[in-house]
Amino acid sequence: MSSSFPHVQPPRRVLMGPGPSDVAPQVLAALAAPTVGHLDPYFLNLMDEVQQMLRTAFQTKNKLTLAVSGTGSAGMEACVVNLVEPGDKVLVCVNGVFGGRMADVAARYGADVKTIERPFGEVFSTEEIQKAVEEFQPKVVGIVHAETSTGALQPIPEISKVVHDAGALLLMDCVTSLGGLPVEIDKWNVDAAYSGTQKCLSCPPGLAPVTFSDRAVAAMEARSTKVASWYLDMTMVRNYWSDQSRAYHHTAPINMNYGLHQALRDLLEEGLENRFARHQRNHQALRSGLEAMGLKYTVAEEYRLPMLNAVTIPDGVDDKAVRGQLLNDFGIEIGRGLGPMAGKTWRIGLMGEACTQRNVLLFLAALESCLQSAGHHLTPGAGVGAANQAYSNLSA
Ligand SMILES: *Cc1c(COP(=O)(O)O)cnc(C)c1O
């Protein structure tokens, strides 16, 4: 018997969108290692190491730090559902798709949700958050550190102070920032944070690193109702991840944890500071190239994410045609605009493994070709030339 279905044979892409990002060969190899049982001593030890490396990545000593089974959104849901009981007041700062999603998740679990909003591409000031927490007196304030839907970076430390002065817990989305920008959980005094494997950690989608402060754990222990999600209930999940009881809850995605282990090893081997510097360097060169081609960023310079470059699509250029040609002729994936940015922006990712000089130069050359096909006038070679110049200035 032979199957009429083909083997899995995906095309080779350069993933320069909002995630997933390119995955290193050694991470793919780790995923293909032999599966062991979820209580096998080998796996239990590997879980401990994943936790230790996650603490370094999050820059925290938090004991309750682990990888939730599921993508970044499962991490979001895990943080919300463990901190919130029906009727609890939650303030969510919405300046993009993911802030909006956090508000939706909190409302579904019965929270009394209030949102404050900023247009896509902007960030919140400390003053407006201070005013909102003083008026609303929430139990939890949710905010997105790196809004992948817009390319905006939200400064956190001062906001953390006003949130805590008002007696609230701070919940932070660092799905896109972890592994690409400093995420300092302890120094910034963040109570709960979640990330995902598929952005700057450069592992396929499938796990969601989370971390909870002692204050967050105390709030969980003071609950009067059960956590509304059985699967994501940290009071049970943590017994499996902790060193004593190893109580069975659900079977961990064994091979995904192998992949995350390898991706975290790669992160620590490169070093956090070097990793952040690499993201800045390639972002600066890409920016020089894009600007030399006449493209404009949608986010003000001081709040731009290095790993997610949102630019305005030039007048008269067809969004889908350009993205289609990039994919079909060059194998390059970039992201489209979301929400009010749909059809108006491109989102160019430089995340983790995909954040290289090679990709920056390849992309700029390919984009020139696609813009020319779209009838857009530009100076040949301007983008690649400016990026090369930026690289030599940056290394001087
Ligand atoms: C990607 C992303 C998510 C959701 O992660 P999934 O892995 O798609 O579930 C949440 N927040 C931000 C900021 C993201 O970029």
PDBQT file of the ligand as one rigid body, heavy atoms in Angstrom, charges set to zero:
ROOT
HETATM    1  C1  LIG A 401       2.495  36.582  18.687  1.00  0.00    +0.000 C 
HETATM    2  C2  LIG A 401       2.014  37.348  19.852  1.00  0.00    +0.000 A 
HETATM    3  C3  LIG A 401       1.055  36.832  20.748  1.00  0.00    +0.000 A 
HETATM    4  C4  LIG A 401       0.366  35.527  20.525  1.00  0.00    +0.000 C 
HETATM    5  O1  LIG A 401       1.217  34.463  20.404  1.00  0.00    +0.000 OA
HETATM    6  P1  LIG A 401       0.772  33.132  19.607  1.00  0.00    +0.000 P 
HETATM    7  O2  LIG A 401       2.026  32.325  19.663  1.00  0.00    +0.000 OA
HETATM    8  O3  LIG A 401       0.379  33.577  18.241  1.00  0.00    +0.000 OA
HETATM    9  O4  LIG A 401      -0.350  32.521  20.334  1.00  0.00    +0.000 OA
HETATM   10  C5  LIG A 401       0.724  37.596  21.852  1.00  0.00    +0.000 A 
HETATM   11  N1  LIG A 401       1.270  38.809  22.061  1.00  0.00    +0.000 NA
HETATM   12  C6  LIG A 401       2.168  39.346  21.219  1.00  0.00    +0.000 A 
HETATM   13  C7  LIG A 401       2.741  40.691  21.511  1.00  0.00    +0.000 C 
HETATM   14  C8  LIG A 401       2.571  38.626  20.091  1.00  0.00    +0.000 A 
HETATM   15  O5  LIG A 401       3.468  39.155  19.251  1.00  0.00    +0.000 OA
ENDROOT
TORSDOF 0
